[in-house]
Every structure is written in structure tokens, then in C-alpha cells.
Amino acid sequence: MYFAGVIADMTGNIAYAATFAVICSSTFFLASFFLPETGKKELVITGPASTKNA
């Protein structure tokens, strides 16, 4: 995380950078549960399958 490194360099305190990195990663992790799923086909239920005997 580039910005965490910038924060560490500007403040001289790595705890601020670590806190920022943890907050960002946990925010993205929690947000991933609210995103819609893509590529998943919708389940279509049809009537019973007919079999023909010859």
C-alpha cells in the first residue's frame, strides 16, 4: 500500500501507517460481501422432463 508508506514517511510513526492499512483492507473485505456476484447463471426451474419409450 503506497499511501501507508507515505503516511509512515511523513509522520515517522509506523503505527499510523499500519492502522491505515488495516482499515483499508478490512473496508474492502467487508465491501466485497455487498457487491453483486457476476458470472453466476440464474437457476431456471422447468417442468418435469419427459422421456419417450421407443
C-alpha positions as CSV (number, residue, x, y, z in Angstrom):
1,M,0.0,0.0,0.0
2,Y,1.7,3.1,-1.3
3,F,-0.3,5.5,0.8
4,A,0.6,3.6,4.0
5,G,4.2,4.1,3.2
6,V,3.7,7.8,2.5
7,I,2.0,8.1,5.9
8,A,4.8,6.3,7.6
9,D,7.4,8.6,5.9
10,M,5.5,11.8,6.7
11,T,4.7,11.1,10.3
12,G,7.6,9.0,11.3
13,N,5.2,6.7,13.1
14,I,4.6,3.3,11.5
15,A,1.6,2.7,13.8
16,Y,-0.4,5.3,11.8
17,A,0.5,3.5,8.6
18,A,-0.3,0.1,9.9
19,T,-3.7,1.4,11.2
20,F,-4.4,2.9,7.8
21,A,-3.5,-0.3,6.0
22,V,-5.7,-2.4,8.3
23,I,-8.7,-0.1,8.0
24,C,-8.4,-0.1,4.2
25,S,-8.1,-3.8,3.8
26,S,-11.0,-4.5,6.2
27,T,-13.1,-2.0,4.4
28,F,-12.5,-3.7,1.1
29,F,-13.1,-7.1,2.6
30,L,-16.5,-6.1,4.1
31,A,-17.5,-4.3,0.9
32,S,-16.9,-7.4,-1.1
33,F,-19.9,-9.0,0.6
34,F,-22.2,-6.3,-0.7
35,L,-21.1,-6.5,-4.3
36,P,-23.3,-8.4,-6.7
37,E,-22.0,-11.8,-8.0
38,T,-21.1,-11.8,-11.6
39,G,-20.8,-14.8,-13.9
40,K,-23.2,-16.9,-12.0
41,K,-26.1,-18.1,-14.1
42,E,-29.6,-17.8,-12.8
43,L,-31.2,-21.1,-11.8
44,V,-34.2,-21.8,-14.1
45,I,-36.6,-24.5,-13.0
46,T,-38.6,-26.1,-15.7
47,G,-41.3,-28.7,-15.7
48,P,-40.6,-32.5,-15.4
49,A,-38.6,-33.9,-18.1
50,S,-40.5,-36.2,-20.5
51,T,-39.0,-39.5,-21.6
52,K,-40.2,-41.3,-24.7
53,N,-40.0,-45.0,-24.9
54,A,-39.5,-46.4,-28.3
